[in-house]
Amino acid sequence: CNRPELHTHINDDGIMRMRQVEAIEVPAGGVAELKPGGFHLMMIDLNEQLVEGGTVALTLLFEKAGEVALEVPVLAMGAMGDMAH
């Protein structure tokens, strides 16, 4: 992916809109959930087509924990609900 972006959804006079955010706060000892309709990762200008059942390698950068590498599963469009994209 040539341009990963963190996004969230906001309610703008009754219309849900996506907005890019610089960071997602993770409370100490807590979690932050990425999901449709909330915080999510938008992968723009992919280097290769995603294949359902495959994985995507991601590296998250945390302020205190540093880099964390992980493999994220590629799910079918409908697998995440109506707002998946």
PDB file as gemmi writes it, atoms N, CA and C in Angstrom:
CRYST1    1.000    1.000    1.000  90.00  90.00  90.00 P 1                      
ATOM      1  N   CYS A   1       0.852  -1.177   0.000  1.00  0.00           N  
ATOM      2  CA  CYS A   1       0.000   0.000   0.000  1.00  0.00           C  
ATOM      3  C   CYS A   1       0.901   1.243   0.000  1.00  0.00           C  
ATOM      4  N   ASN A   2       0.662   2.113  -0.921  1.00  0.00           N  
ATOM      5  CA  ASN A   2       1.488   3.310  -1.013  1.00  0.00           C  
ATOM      6  C   ASN A   2       1.015   4.447  -0.121  1.00  0.00           C  
ATOM      7  N   ARG A   3      -0.247   4.394   0.318  1.00  0.00           N  
ATOM      8  CA  ARG A   3      -0.749   5.497   1.126  1.00  0.00           C  
ATOM      9  C   ARG A   3      -1.731   4.995   2.189  1.00  0.00           C  
ATOM     10  N   PRO A   4      -1.239   4.455   3.298  1.00  0.00           N  
ATOM     11  CA  PRO A   4      -2.153   4.063   4.378  1.00  0.00           C  
ATOM     12  C   PRO A   4      -2.616   5.300   5.143  1.00  0.00           C  
ATOM     13  N   GLU A   5      -3.897   5.331   5.498  1.00  0.00           N  
ATOM     14  CA  GLU A   5      -4.438   6.449   6.275  1.00  0.00           C  
ATOM     15  C   GLU A   5      -5.321   5.912   7.390  1.00  0.00           C  
ATOM     16  N   LEU A   6      -5.232   6.527   8.556  1.00  0.00           N  
ATOM     17  CA  LEU A   6      -6.139   6.233   9.650  1.00  0.00           C  
ATOM     18  C   LEU A   6      -7.372   7.112   9.471  1.00  0.00           C  
ATOM     19  N   HIS A   7      -8.553   6.513   9.608  1.00  0.00           N  
ATOM     20  CA  HIS A   7      -9.802   7.251   9.435  1.00  0.00           C  
ATOM     21  C   HIS A   7     -10.750   6.976  10.597  1.00  0.00           C  
ATOM     22  N   THR A   8     -11.720   7.859  10.745  1.00  0.00           N  
ATOM     23  CA  THR A   8     -12.834   7.647  11.650  1.00  0.00           C  
ATOM     24  C   THR A   8     -14.087   8.127  10.951  1.00  0.00           C  
ATOM     25  N   HIS A   9     -15.235   7.843  11.523  1.00  0.00           N  
ATOM     26  CA  HIS A   9     -16.515   8.346  11.017  1.00  0.00           C  
ATOM     27  C   HIS A   9     -17.023   9.400  11.995  1.00  0.00           C  
ATOM     28  N   ILE A  10     -17.554  10.484  11.460  1.00  0.00           N  
ATOM     29  CA  ILE A  10     -18.169  11.506  12.297  1.00  0.00           C  
ATOM     30  C   ILE A  10     -19.582  11.760  11.787  1.00  0.00           C  
ATOM     31  N   ASN A  11     -20.454  12.183  12.696  1.00  0.00           N  
ATOM     32  CA  ASN A  11     -21.822  12.541  12.337  1.00  0.00           C  
ATOM     33  C   ASN A  11     -21.841  14.033  12.047  1.00  0.00           C  
ATOM     34  N   ASP A  12     -22.074  14.390  10.793  1.00  0.00           N  
ATOM     35  CA  ASP A  12     -22.100  15.785  10.355  1.00  0.00           C  
ATOM     36  C   ASP A  12     -23.537  16.133   9.974  1.00  0.00           C  
ATOM     37  N   ASP A  13     -24.305  16.674  10.935  1.00  0.00           N  
ATOM     38  CA  ASP A  13     -25.724  17.005  10.723  1.00  0.00           C  
ATOM     39  C   ASP A  13     -26.518  15.811  10.202  1.00  0.00           C  
ATOM     40  N   GLY A  14     -26.328  14.654  10.812  1.00  0.00           N  
ATOM     41  CA  GLY A  14     -27.082  13.461  10.459  1.00  0.00           C  
ATOM     42  C   GLY A  14     -26.488  12.651   9.321  1.00  0.00           C  
ATOM     43  N   ILE A  15     -25.382  13.106   8.750  1.00  0.00           N  
ATOM     44  CA  ILE A  15     -24.722  12.373   7.666  1.00  0.00           C  
ATOM     45  C   ILE A  15     -23.386  11.852   8.183  1.00  0.00           C  
ATOM     46  N   MET A  16     -23.188  10.541   8.071  1.00  0.00           N  
ATOM     47  CA  MET A  16     -21.925   9.952   8.510  1.00  0.00           C  
ATOM     48  C   MET A  16     -20.865  10.193   7.442  1.00  0.00           C  
ATOM     49  N   ARG A  17     -19.738  10.773   7.854  1.00  0.00           N  
ATOM     50  CA  ARG A  17     -18.649  11.078   6.932  1.00  0.00           C  
ATOM     51  C   ARG A  17     -17.340  10.516   7.487  1.00  0.00           C  
ATOM     52  N   MET A  18     -16.479  10.054   6.577  1.00  0.00           N  
ATOM     53  CA  MET A  18     -15.158   9.591   6.977  1.00  0.00           C  
ATOM     54  C   MET A  18     -14.220  10.784   7.042  1.00  0.00           C  
ATOM     55  N   ARG A  19     -13.359  10.777   8.061  1.00  0.00           N  
ATOM     56  CA  ARG A  19     -12.346  11.819   8.194  1.00  0.00           C  
ATOM     57  C   ARG A  19     -11.025  11.167   8.574  1.00  0.00           C  
ATOM     58  N   GLN A  20      -9.953  11.653   7.967  1.00  0.00           N  
ATOM     59  CA  GLN A  20      -8.625  11.153   8.308  1.00  0.00           C  
ATOM     60  C   GLN A  20      -8.221  11.693   9.673  1.00  0.00           C  
ATOM     61  N   VAL A  21      -7.546  10.854  10.469  1.00  0.00           N  
ATOM     62  CA  VAL A  21      -7.007  11.264  11.767  1.00  0.00           C  
ATOM     63  C   VAL A  21      -5.509  10.982  11.774  1.00  0.00           C  
ATOM     64  N   GLU A  22      -4.768  11.749  12.550  1.00  0.00           N  
ATOM     65  CA  GLU A  22      -3.310  11.577  12.624  1.00  0.00           C  
ATOM     66  C   GLU A  22      -2.909  10.374  13.471  1.00  0.00           C  
ATOM     67  N   ALA A  23      -3.710  10.078  14.486  1.00  0.00           N  
ATOM     68  CA  ALA A  23      -3.377   8.989  15.408  1.00  0.00           C  
ATOM     69  C   ALA A  23      -4.654   8.482  16.063  1.00  0.00           C  
ATOM     70  N   ILE A  24      -4.577   7.291  16.627  1.00  0.00           N  
ATOM     71  CA  ILE A  24      -5.674   6.714  17.401  1.00  0.00           C  
ATOM     72  C   ILE A  24      -5.143   6.468  18.799  1.00  0.00           C  
ATOM     73  N   GLU A  25      -5.769   7.077  19.775  1.00  0.00           N  
ATOM     74  CA  GLU A  25      -5.316   6.934  21.159  1.00  0.00           C  
ATOM     75  C   GLU A  25      -5.673   5.559  21.697  1.00  0.00           C  
ATOM     76  N   VAL A  26      -4.688   4.916  22.315  1.00  0.00           N  
ATOM     77  CA  VAL A  26      -4.896   3.631  22.978  1.00  0.00           C  
ATOM     78  C   VAL A  26      -4.650   3.868  24.460  1.00  0.00           C  
ATOM     79  N   PRO A  27      -5.686   3.729  25.295  1.00  0.00           N  
ATOM     80  CA  PRO A  27      -5.497   3.973  26.732  1.00  0.00           C  
ATOM     81  C   PRO A  27      -4.478   3.008  27.330  1.00  0.00           C  
ATOM     82  N   ALA A  28      -3.735   3.467  28.336  1.00  0.00           N  
ATOM     83  CA  ALA A  28      -2.759   2.605  29.018  1.00  0.00           C  
ATOM     84  C   ALA A  28      -3.462   1.350  29.524  1.00  0.00           C  
ATOM     85  N   GLY A  29      -2.969   0.195  29.124  1.00  0.00           N  
ATOM     86  CA  GLY A  29      -3.551  -1.076  29.547  1.00  0.00           C  
ATOM     87  C   GLY A  29      -4.872  -1.385  28.866  1.00  0.00           C  
ATOM     88  N   GLY A  30      -5.292  -0.542  27.931  1.00  0.00           N  
ATOM     89  CA  GLY A  30      -6.578  -0.715  27.264  1.00  0.00           C  
ATOM     90  C   GLY A  30      -6.428  -1.130  25.819  1.00  0.00           C  
ATOM     91  N   VAL A  31      -7.489  -0.963  25.070  1.00  0.00           N  
ATOM     92  CA  VAL A  31      -7.504  -1.338  23.660  1.00  0.00           C  
ATOM     93  C   VAL A  31      -8.144  -0.227  22.838  1.00  0.00           C  
ATOM     94  N   ALA A  32      -7.836  -0.220  21.565  1.00  0.00           N  
ATOM     95  CA  ALA A  32      -8.521   0.611  20.581  1.00  0.00           C  
ATOM     96  C   ALA A  32      -8.951  -0.340  19.475  1.00  0.00           C  
ATOM     97  N   GLU A  33     -10.215  -0.310  19.129  1.00  0.00           N  
ATOM     98  CA  GLU A  33     -10.753  -1.243  18.142  1.00  0.00           C  
ATOM     99  C   GLU A  33     -10.928  -0.553  16.795  1.00  0.00           C  
ATOM    100  N   LEU A  34     -10.403  -1.160  15.749  1.00  0.00           N  
ATOM    101  CA  LEU A  34     -10.604  -0.684  14.392  1.00  0.00           C  
ATOM    102  C   LEU A  34     -11.717  -1.517  13.786  1.00  0.00           C  
ATOM    103  N   LYS A  35     -12.756  -0.840  13.245  1.00  0.00           N  
ATOM    104  CA  LYS A  35     -13.914  -1.551  12.710  1.00  0.00           C  
ATOM    105  C   LYS A  35     -14.702  -0.616  11.800  1.00  0.00           C  
ATOM    106  N   PRO A  36     -15.530  -1.188  10.920  1.00  0.00           N  
ATOM    107  CA  PRO A  36     -16.391  -0.356  10.071  1.00  0.00           C  
ATOM    108  C   PRO A  36     -17.283   0.543  10.924  1.00  0.00           C  
ATOM    109  N   GLY A  37     -17.434   1.777  10.500  1.00  0.00           N  
ATOM    110  CA  GLY A  37     -18.276   2.714  11.232  1.00  0.00           C  
ATOM    111  C   GLY A  37     -17.544   3.431  12.346  1.00  0.00           C  
ATOM    112  N   GLY A  38     -16.297   3.096  12.588  1.00  0.00           N  
ATOM    113  CA  GLY A  38     -15.488   3.722  13.634  1.00  0.00           C  
ATOM    114  C   GLY A  38     -14.091   3.964  13.104  1.00  0.00           C  
ATOM    115  N   PHE A  39     -13.108   3.825  13.968  1.00  0.00           N  
ATOM    116  CA  PHE A  39     -11.723   3.943  13.512  1.00  0.00           C  
ATOM    117  C   PHE A  39     -11.411   2.789  12.565  1.00  0.00           C  
ATOM    118  N   HIS A  40     -10.696   3.084  11.481  1.00  0.00           N  
ATOM    119  CA  HIS A  40     -10.301   2.048  10.544  1.00  0.00           C  
ATOM    120  C   HIS A  40      -9.080   2.497   9.755  1.00  0.00           C  
ATOM    121  N   LEU A  41      -8.442   1.543   9.106  1.00  0.00           N  
ATOM    122  CA  LEU A  41      -7.282   1.809   8.263  1.00  0.00           C  
ATOM    123  C   LEU A  41      -7.740   1.797   6.818  1.00  0.00           C  
ATOM    124  N   MET A  42      -7.516   2.890   6.108  1.00  0.00           N  
ATOM    125  CA  MET A  42      -7.837   2.977   4.685  1.00  0.00           C  
ATOM    126  C   MET A  42      -6.533   2.753   3.928  1.00  0.00           C  
ATOM    127  N   MET A  43      -6.498   1.723   3.088  1.00  0.00           N  
ATOM    128  CA  MET A  43      -5.291   1.431   2.305  1.00  0.00           C  
ATOM    129  C   MET A  43      -5.523   1.920   0.879  1.00  0.00           C  
ATOM    130  N   ILE A  44      -4.850   3.001   0.510  1.00  0.00           N  
ATOM    131  CA  ILE A  44      -5.043   3.648  -0.776  1.00  0.00           C  
ATOM    132  C   ILE A  44      -3.850   3.323  -1.678  1.00  0.00           C  
ATOM    133  N   ASP A  45      -4.137   3.098  -2.950  1.00  0.00           N  
ATOM    134  CA  ASP A  45      -3.103   2.804  -3.945  1.00  0.00           C  
ATOM    135  C   ASP A  45      -2.346   1.525  -3.583  1.00  0.00           C  
ATOM    136  N   LEU A  46      -3.088   0.424  -3.531  1.00  0.00           N  
ATOM    137  CA  LEU A  46      -2.501  -0.872  -3.196  1.00  0.00           C  
ATOM    138  C   LEU A  46      -1.478  -1.302  -4.246  1.00  0.00           C  
ATOM    139  N   ASN A  47      -0.446  -1.991  -3.803  1.00  0.00           N  
ATOM    140  CA  ASN A  47       0.593  -2.509  -4.697  1.00  0.00           C  
ATOM    141  C   ASN A  47       0.151  -3.785  -5.397  1.00  0.00           C  
ATOM    142  N   GLU A  48      -0.797  -4.496  -4.798  1.00  0.00           N  
ATOM    143  CA  GLU A  48      -1.318  -5.732  -5.381  1.00  0.00           C  
ATOM    144  C   GLU A  48      -2.746  -5.914  -4.909  1.00  0.00           C  
ATOM    145  N   GLN A  49      -3.511  -6.714  -5.652  1.00  0.00           N  
ATOM    146  CA  GLN A  49      -4.904  -6.952  -5.314  1.00  0.00           C  
ATOM    147  C   GLN A  49      -5.003  -7.821  -4.063  1.00  0.00           C  
ATOM    148  N   LEU A  50      -5.947  -7.477  -3.187  1.00  0.00           N  
ATOM    149  CA  LEU A  50      -6.186  -8.280  -1.992  1.00  0.00           C  
ATOM    150  C   LEU A  50      -6.963  -9.532  -2.382  1.00  0.00           C  
ATOM    151  N   VAL A  51      -6.619 -10.655  -1.767  1.00  0.00           N  
ATOM    152  CA  VAL A  51      -7.271 -11.927  -2.062  1.00  0.00           C  
ATOM    153  C   VAL A  51      -7.934 -12.429  -0.788  1.00  0.00           C  
ATOM    154  N   GLU A  52      -9.264 -12.647  -0.879  1.00  0.00           N  
ATOM    155  CA  GLU A  52     -10.001 -13.163   0.279  1.00  0.00           C  
ATOM    156  C   GLU A  52      -9.334 -14.440   0.793  1.00  0.00           C  
ATOM    157  N   GLY A  53      -9.145 -14.510   2.095  1.00  0.00           N  
ATOM    158  CA  GLY A  53      -8.481 -15.655   2.712  1.00  0.00           C  
ATOM    159  C   GLY A  53      -6.985 -15.446   2.883  1.00  0.00           C  
ATOM    160  N   GLY A  54      -6.446 -14.425   2.223  1.00  0.00           N  
ATOM    161  CA  GLY A  54      -5.024 -14.115   2.361  1.00  0.00           C  
ATOM    162  C   GLY A  54      -4.783 -13.212   3.559  1.00  0.00           C  
ATOM    163  N   THR A  55      -3.593 -12.674   3.641  1.00  0.00           N  
ATOM    164  CA  THR A  55      -3.257 -11.755   4.719  1.00  0.00           C  
ATOM    165  C   THR A  55      -2.507 -10.550   4.151  1.00  0.00           C  
ATOM    166  N   VAL A  56      -2.472  -9.496   4.946  1.00  0.00           N  
ATOM    167  CA  VAL A  56      -1.724  -8.291   4.610  1.00  0.00           C  
ATOM    168  C   VAL A  56      -0.780  -8.015   5.776  1.00  0.00           C  
ATOM    169  N   ALA A  57       0.492  -7.796   5.472  1.00  0.00           N  
ATOM    170  CA  ALA A  57       1.471  -7.467   6.504  1.00  0.00           C  
ATOM    171  C   ALA A  57       1.362  -5.978   6.826  1.00  0.00           C  
ATOM    172  N   LEU A  58       1.201  -5.655   8.097  1.00  0.00           N  
ATOM    173  CA  LEU A  58       1.129  -4.271   8.568  1.00  0.00           C  
ATOM    174  C   LEU A  58       2.144  -4.059   9.678  1.00  0.00           C  
ATOM    175  N   THR A  59       2.642  -2.859   9.772  1.00  0.00           N  
ATOM    176  CA  THR A  59       3.485  -2.472  10.897  1.00  0.00           C  
ATOM    177  C   THR A  59       2.857  -1.252  11.537  1.00  0.00           C  
ATOM    178  N   LEU A  60       2.435  -1.396  12.779  1.00  0.00           N  
ATOM    179  CA  LEU A  60       1.853  -0.288  13.532  1.00  0.00           C  
ATOM    180  C   LEU A  60       2.962   0.404  14.315  1.00  0.00           C  
ATOM    181  N   LEU A  61       2.884   1.707  14.416  1.00  0.00           N  
ATOM    182  CA  LEU A  61       3.872   2.479  15.160  1.00  0.00           C  
ATOM    183  C   LEU A  61       3.194   3.095  16.374  1.00  0.00           C  
ATOM    184  N   PHE A  62       3.635   2.674  17.562  1.00  0.00           N  
ATOM    185  CA  PHE A  62       3.090   3.175  18.812  1.00  0.00           C  
ATOM    186  C   PHE A  62       4.064   4.161  19.429  1.00  0.00           C  
ATOM    187  N   GLU A  63       3.528   5.177  20.078  1.00  0.00           N  
ATOM    188  CA  GLU A  63       4.353   6.224  20.687  1.00  0.00           C  
ATOM    189  C   GLU A  63       5.359   5.661  21.678  1.00  0.00           C  
ATOM    190  N   LYS A  64       4.923   4.734  22.533  1.00  0.00           N  
ATOM    191  CA  LYS A  64       5.816   4.203  23.570  1.00  0.00           C  
ATOM    192  C   LYS A  64       6.312   2.799  23.264  1.00  0.00           C  
ATOM    193  N   ALA A  65       5.501   1.973  22.632  1.00  0.00           N  
ATOM    194  CA  ALA A  65       5.883   0.571  22.373  1.00  0.00           C  
ATOM    195  C   ALA A  65       6.701   0.415  21.097  1.00  0.00           C  
ATOM    196  N   GLY A  66       6.761   1.449  20.267  1.00  0.00           N  
ATOM    197  CA  GLY A  66       7.506   1.350  19.015  1.00  0.00           C  
ATOM    198  C   GLY A  66       6.729   0.594  17.959  1.00  0.00           C  
ATOM    199  N   GLU A  67       7.466  -0.065  17.063  1.00  0.00           N  
ATOM    200  CA  GLU A  67       6.849  -0.772  15.950  1.00  0.00           C  
ATOM    201  C   GLU A  67       6.360  -2.157  16.363  1.00  0.00           C  
ATOM    202  N   VAL A  68       5.172  -2.508  15.869  1.00  0.00           N  
ATOM    203  CA  VAL A  68       4.608  -3.837  16.092  1.00  0.00           C  
ATOM    204  C   VAL A  68       4.148  -4.363  14.740  1.00  0.00           C  
ATOM    205  N   ALA A  69       4.748  -5.470  14.291  1.00  0.00           N  
ATOM    206  CA  ALA A  69       4.395  -6.078  13.014  1.00  0.00           C  
ATOM    207  C   ALA A  69       3.292  -7.109  13.230  1.00  0.00           C  
ATOM    208  N   LEU A  70       2.351  -7.174  12.295  1.00  0.00           N  
ATOM    209  CA  LEU A  70       1.294  -8.167  12.383  1.00  0.00           C  
ATOM    210  C   LEU A  70       0.776  -8.506  10.996  1.00  0.00           C  
ATOM    211  N   GLU A  71       0.079  -9.627  10.902  1.00  0.00           N  
ATOM    212  CA  GLU A  71      -0.566 -10.074   9.674  1.00  0.00           C  
ATOM    213  C   GLU A  71      -2.074  -9.936   9.885  1.00  0.00           C  
ATOM    214  N   VAL A  72      -2.739  -9.240   8.972  1.00  0.00           N  
ATOM    215  CA  VAL A  72      -4.176  -8.991   9.076  1.00  0.00           C  
ATOM    216  C   VAL A  72      -4.890  -9.821   8.013  1.00  0.00           C  
ATOM    217  N   PRO A  73      -5.939 -10.560   8.393  1.00  0.00           N  
ATOM    218  CA  PRO A  73      -6.648 -11.386   7.405  1.00  0.00           C  
ATOM    219  C   PRO A  73      -7.456 -10.526   6.430  1.00  0.00           C  
ATOM    220  N   VAL A  74      -7.555 -10.992   5.183  1.00  0.00           N  
ATOM    221  CA  VAL A  74      -8.399 -10.351   4.180  1.00  0.00           C  
ATOM    222  C   VAL A  74      -9.732 -11.083   4.189  1.00  0.00           C  
ATOM    223  N   LEU A  75     -10.803 -10.340   4.533  1.00  0.00           N  
ATOM    224  CA  LEU A  75     -12.141 -10.915   4.614  1.00  0.00           C  
ATOM    225  C   LEU A  75     -12.975 -10.477   3.423  1.00  0.00           C  
ATOM    226  N   ALA A  76     -14.072 -11.190   3.168  1.00  0.00           N  
ATOM    227  CA  ALA A  76     -15.007 -10.805   2.110  1.00  0.00           C  
ATOM    228  C   ALA A  76     -15.643  -9.466   2.469  1.00  0.00           C  
ATOM    229  N   MET A  77     -16.043  -8.705   1.466  1.00  0.00           N  
ATOM    230  CA  MET A  77     -16.633  -7.384   1.683  1.00  0.00           C  
ATOM    231  C   MET A  77     -17.772  -7.434   2.699  1.00  0.00           C  
ATOM    232  N   GLY A  78     -18.682  -8.368   2.600  1.00  0.00           N  
ATOM    233  CA  GLY A  78     -19.821  -8.441   3.498  1.00  0.00           C  
ATOM    234  C   GLY A  78     -19.495  -8.975   4.878  1.00  0.00           C  
ATOM    235  N   ALA A  79     -18.291  -9.480   5.090  1.00  0.00           N  
ATOM    236  CA  ALA A  79     -17.928 -10.101   6.360  1.00  0.00           C  
ATOM    237  C   ALA A  79     -17.849  -9.099   7.499  1.00  0.00           C  
ATOM    238  N   MET A  80     -17.681  -7.821   7.209  1.00  0.00           N  
ATOM    239  CA  MET A  80     -17.528  -6.810   8.240  1.00  0.00           C  
ATOM    240  C   MET A  80     -18.785  -5.969   8.425  1.00  0.00           C  
ATOM    241  N   GLY A  81     -19.890  -6.315   7.765  1.00  0.00           N  
ATOM    242  CA  GLY A  81     -21.119  -5.539   7.915  1.00  0.00           C  
ATOM    243  C   GLY A  81     -21.332  -4.627   6.726  1.00  0.00           C  
ATOM    244  N   ASP A  82     -22.393  -3.829   6.795  1.00  0.00           N  
ATOM    245  CA  ASP A  82     -22.807  -2.986   5.670  1.00  0.00           C  
ATOM    246  C   ASP A  82     -21.821  -1.888   5.325  1.00  0.00           C  
ATOM    247  N   MET A  83     -20.969  -1.450   6.266  1.00  0.00           N  
ATOM    248  CA  MET A  83     -20.106  -0.309   6.014  1.00  0.00           C  
ATOM    249  C   MET A  83     -18.705  -0.698   5.552  1.00  0.00           C  
ATOM    250  N   ALA A  84     -18.461  -1.976   5.318  1.00  0.00           N  
ATOM    251  CA  ALA A  84     -17.122  -2.411   4.887  1.00  0.00           C  
ATOM    252  C   ALA A  84     -16.800  -1.831   3.525  1.00  0.00           C  
ATOM    253  N   HIS A  85     -15.507  -1.476   3.335  1.00  0.00           N  
ATOM    254  CA  HIS A  85     -15.051  -0.985   2.044  1.00  0.00           C  
ATOM    255  C   HIS A  85     -13.574  -1.286   1.872  1.00  0.00           C  
TER     256      HIS A  85                                                      
END                                                                             
